[in-house]
């Protein structure tokens, strides 16, 4: 074989090897490209630390350790919320505060729902112009002990009538209607765990100044005062007082006041 043929054959072999290498590289997929992006330094939504209840706080209880900071979207933060930006020391300052109303876990704290340290709880929950008056009760005069704070009741007075058309007897009448119960003894909220209700000895009622006078006189005159529990749907009905005559001394409508041996009694239809 002459030299020219050897050269041609060598060139052909080299060309075949080069073609095979190129074909192999074309069949192999290129490695995926990894693109690393720098994470944003700040969240996409602006956040604000808000003071939030971590657990339920019953009305009249000290807040204590039930508070904590929680991040909220800034555009949903109300002006009445307590924030770290506006009051960084609020977490420590409000631990000794008392809940004016029931507080529930997860809700943002509002200062209007708290009573400051050293302030009276009862006077803080009284609406403007109203009074708190206590009256003695027992299980048989308070719906068997099922009357609880924030219930509404009628006050019924029972007393002896020295002279009636049928002889000695009792006169029973409702002197106050739809009156809110503020407290039973020192219990200011219903037990939420289903435990037995402790029957109190004293009920504190929310009344107007005029009703306070009626109730005070009734306590002196009555043999017994009974609280009659009203349904929840009656809470929005107007508060009524039918015992003004106890203060004015005019007597009930449709009756005649009689004085016998120094004792005052009423005769007539109820």
LINJO-V817100 format. One record per helix or strand of 2 or more residues. SS is the DSSP state (alpha for helix, beta for strand). FROM is the first residue (numbers start at 0). TO is the last residue. If there is no record, write none. Layout:
ss:SS from:FROM to:TO
ss:SS from:FROM to:TO
//
This chain:
ss:alpha from:2 to:26
ss:beta from:46 to:52
ss:beta from:66 to:72
ss:alpha from:73 to:75
ss:alpha from:89 to:92
ss:beta from:97 to:98
ss:alpha from:110 to:112
ss:beta from:113 to:114
ss:alpha from:120 to:124
ss:beta from:129 to:135
ss:alpha from:138 to:140
ss:alpha from:142 to:144
ss:beta from:151 to:160
ss:beta from:168 to:183
ss:beta from:201 to:207
ss:alpha from:208 to:220
ss:beta from:223 to:228
ss:alpha from:231 to:235
ss:beta from:239 to:240
ss:alpha from:244 to:247
ss:beta from:254 to:259
ss:beta from:262 to:267
//
